[in-house]
Amino acid sequence: GGAAEPAPSPSSSWQAGRAGGAGGRLARQARRERESERAAARRTRGPTTRVARSVALGANAAWDAMAMEAQLTGKNFWRPDATRGSAEAALADAKHGSFIIRRSSNPGCLALSHKLQDGTFGHALIQWNGAGYSLEQTTQVFNKIEDLIKS
């Protein structure tokens, strides 16, 4: 295919919008679409950390969910379609310390569901912060999800 044309500069979009006509309508339509996408992202992102929110919204295009999941493909603890409830059911008869990693309902995150010593279950978010993977509300960062799990 051919090369994409460069995006117009902010001033050319403003001028096209001021001039009216097709260029102005297109600039206004693009602006409305961007505003609508931002509003939708704010409504659907849920209670995530600032880092996860910026990643989920594409602030640094480093986030690649497919690459994150590719690290887990074929692992017996990777259950991409599990919900919190089905993860708990799968872990019900397992020994404490057993875990499942699944997709999270929070955009840009995975969820770690694990069985605690008292028989209850814990759940934590795994996040990509641009430098590596970490569990929510921790400062330790790992290059690979498997390194995070082993820690």
SVG drawing of the C-alpha trace seen along z (x, -y; Angstrom):
<svg xmlns="http://www.w3.org/2000/svg" viewBox="-19 -31 32 61">
<polyline fill="none" stroke="black" stroke-width="0.4" points="0.0,0.0 1.0,-3.6 2.4,-5.7 -0.1,-7.4 -0.3,-11.2 1.0,-13.2 -1.6,-14.4 -2.4,-18.1 -0.8,-20.4 -3.1,-21.8 -3.0,-25.2 -4.0,-23.8 -7.0,-22.0 -7.9,-25.2 -7.7,-27.1 -9.8,-24.5 -12.4,-24.6 -12.5,-28.4 -12.8,-28.4 -15.8,-26.0 -16.4,-23.8 -15.4,-20.1 -12.1,-20.6 -13.8,-22.4 -16.5,-19.7 -13.8,-17.0 -11.7,-18.7 -14.8,-19.2 -15.9,-15.6 -12.4,-14.3 -12.4,-16.5 -15.8,-15.2 -14.7,-11.6 -11.6,-12.1 -13.7,-13.7 -16.2,-10.8 -13.5,-8.2 -11.9,-9.9 -15.3,-10.1 -16.0,-6.4 -12.6,-5.5 -13.3,-7.4 -16.6,-5.7 -15.3,-2.1 -11.9,-2.1 -13.0,-1.4 -10.9,-1.9 -7.4,-1.5 -4.2,-3.2 -2.9,-6.2 -0.3,-4.1 -2.8,-1.5 -5.2,-4.2 -2.5,-5.9 -1.5,-2.6 -5.0,-1.5 -5.7,-4.8 -2.6,-4.4 -0.5,-7.1 2.7,-5.3 2.1,-2.9 4.4,-0.4 1.3,1.4 0.6,4.5 -1.9,6.9 -1.2,9.6 2.5,9.6 1.6,9.8 -0.7,12.7 1.9,14.4 4.2,14.8 1.5,16.9 0.2,19.0 0.6,22.7 1.2,22.2 -1.2,24.3 -2.0,21.3 -3.1,19.1 -6.9,19.0 -7.7,16.0 -11.4,16.4 -11.8,17.1 -13.9,14.7 -13.2,14.0 -15.9,16.5 -14.7,19.3 -11.1,18.7 -12.2,19.2 -14.2,22.3 -11.1,23.8 -9.0,23.1 -11.5,24.3 -9.9,27.8 -6.3,26.6 -3.7,26.2 -2.8,22.7 -0.4,20.9 -2.1,22.2 -3.0,19.4 -4.5,18.6 -3.7,15.6 -6.6,14.3 -7.7,11.3 -8.9,8.5 -12.0,6.4 -9.7,3.4 -8.4,2.4 -4.6,2.9 -4.3,5.3 -4.3,9.0 -5.6,10.5 -3.8,12.9 -6.3,15.0 -4.7,17.1 -5.7,19.3 -4.6,18.1 -3.6,20.3 -6.9,19.8 -8.8,21.1 -10.0,17.7 -9.0,16.2 -6.9,13.1 -7.0,11.2 -4.4,8.7 -3.9,6.7 -0.8,7.3 0.1,4.0 2.6,2.9 4.0,-0.4 6.2,-1.1 9.3,0.3 8.0,3.7 5.4,5.7 4.2,5.1 1.4,6.0 -0.9,3.2 0.3,0.9 3.8,2.3 7.0,0.7 9.0,3.8 9.1,4.2 9.9,7.3 10.9,7.7 8.6,10.8 5.4,11.9 7.0,15.2 9.7,13.3 7.0,11.5 5.3,14.8 8.5,16.4 9.2,13.5"/>
</svg>
